[in-house]
Amino acid sequence: LRDFAGAVVPDCGGHRRCRPGPAQRAGTLIPTARAKVAHRQSRLRTGSDRQMRTRGRWRWVVLGGVAVMIVSALGCAWGQDEDQAVVQFNRGVELYESGQLEQARAAFQAALQERPDDATILCWLGSVDLALGDTEAAIQHLTRAIEQDPDYAVSYNNLGNAYRELPIGDREENLQRAIACHTDALRHRPRETHPWLHARTLVALGQDHAALPAGDRAANLHRALSCYEQALDVYTAQDAPLNYATVQANMGYAYAALETGDRSVNLQRAMACYDEALRFFIPECDPFGYAAVQLNLGAAYYDLDAVDREAALGLAIEAYRQALTVYTPDAAPQRYAMACNNLGNALARQGRLDEAIAHLSLIHISEPTRPLYISYAVFCLQ
């Protein structure tokens, strides 16, 4: 059951904010419309620099007053006549801002029927698909957006995120495609001209490398760490605290997974990164970011070959209990199963078998496909 060891924390995106917005998913950037003024084209970019799953987590951008900019930009690009494409596009933006993602997708689809080759609509639609977890549709729409506008970095970034999350096909191949997309996004948005977008994509690229299942695992993790360190040149604790905390959390995950060199040193580095992240991930502001870091911190303490083994296990147990203050069977069933599993293992290692059995027995609530394995684990403890 140790396959439940940890959880990657997604880039939060917008600094100086506690709660993420409704639609951000694993570093997804939110596109904007295009404006043509005096025969030259310029692009407006919205608040992609906001921030987590995680998750998934975890995901989340609040556009604020940007909808007004988008509407005016569309007036320049498509003319002042309020045709159905403009009306449906604006409606999609408003629905997106209010968190009504399914309705927003329907509005963007209606706009796309009027203008099937518009890269802006395609990118918005693909980004909302991704926010809703429909990765195959997101890949289709974002690929078409790139075909229509090969210079739009947001489409490359979100297409890379979609490939990383794609649940079907060859995992290695999907991640290599994600790496290629994020590399293209970096090329189109260099740090000198777009530091925030560049840093955001560096975090996504680091997550790609950290997730690679094949090849030289240590080399992939070092590439991930290099991406995260470059992102920290932009994401500072003063200017972008939640982004900074996210990068620290993902650096901790990479160090904890690194098995070359001194394992104890790697775990100590991981714990230092997690502790730094927890300065900013607090339950009141970002409960799921806080819980993900606590889950990973507990796993690091559990693996630490410390002199005072009992003290390390005690710290692991406390971290798992903190994660379970956020993770519930309803709010986050898979993460709830992770935390119950890891807490049960730590309690069992301390010899507290009755408590361990109680927590392992709870996993079936969110892992109904694994009752045989869980029952066997409980049987062995008994």
Number of C-alpha atoms within 10 A of each C-alpha: 12 10 8 16 18 23 24 27 33 29 39 40 32 24 21 16 18 20 17 20 21 18 25 32 33 32 34 32 31 25 26 24 25 21 21 16 11 6 7 7 10 12 13 13 17 20 19 24 24 27 40 29 23 26 21 21 22 22 26 29 27 23 18 10 10 16 19 13 16 21 19 14 21 23 18 14 15 15 12 11 9 12 12 15 23 22 16 21 28 21 20 28 25 18 18 25 21 15 16 15 20 15 15 26 23 17 23 27 21 19 25 21 12 15 15 14 15 17 25 23 27 28 31 30 28 32 34 27 25 28 23 17 16 17 24 17 17 28 23 15 23 30 21 20 27 20 12 15 16 15 16 20 26 29 34 28 32 32 32 32 32 33 25 26 22 21 13 10 9 9 18 15 13 21 26 17 19 28 24 18 24 30 20 20 26 23 13 18 21 15 15 8 10 12 17 23 24 25 28 30 32 27 29 28 29 27 33 27 23 26 19 20 12 9 9 9 18 17 14 22 26 18 19 25 25 15 22 28 19 14 24 19 11 19 25 16 18 10 12 22 24 30 33 27 30 32 32 26 37 30 33 30 30 29 26 27 20 21 15 11 9 9 17 16 13 21 26 17 19 27 26 17 23 30 19 18 28 21 13 20 26 15 17 10 14 19 17 28 34 26 29 31 34 29 31 29 30 32 30 30 25 24 17 22 13 13 8 9 14 13 12 20 25 17 18 27 25 17 22 29 20 20 30 22 12 18 23 17 17 10 11 16 17 18 25 26 25 28 34 25 25 29 29 27 25 25 20 16 14 15 12 14 18 14 14 24 23 13 20 24 19 17 24 17 15 18 16 10 9 11 14 11 11 21 16 11 16 19 10 9 16 10
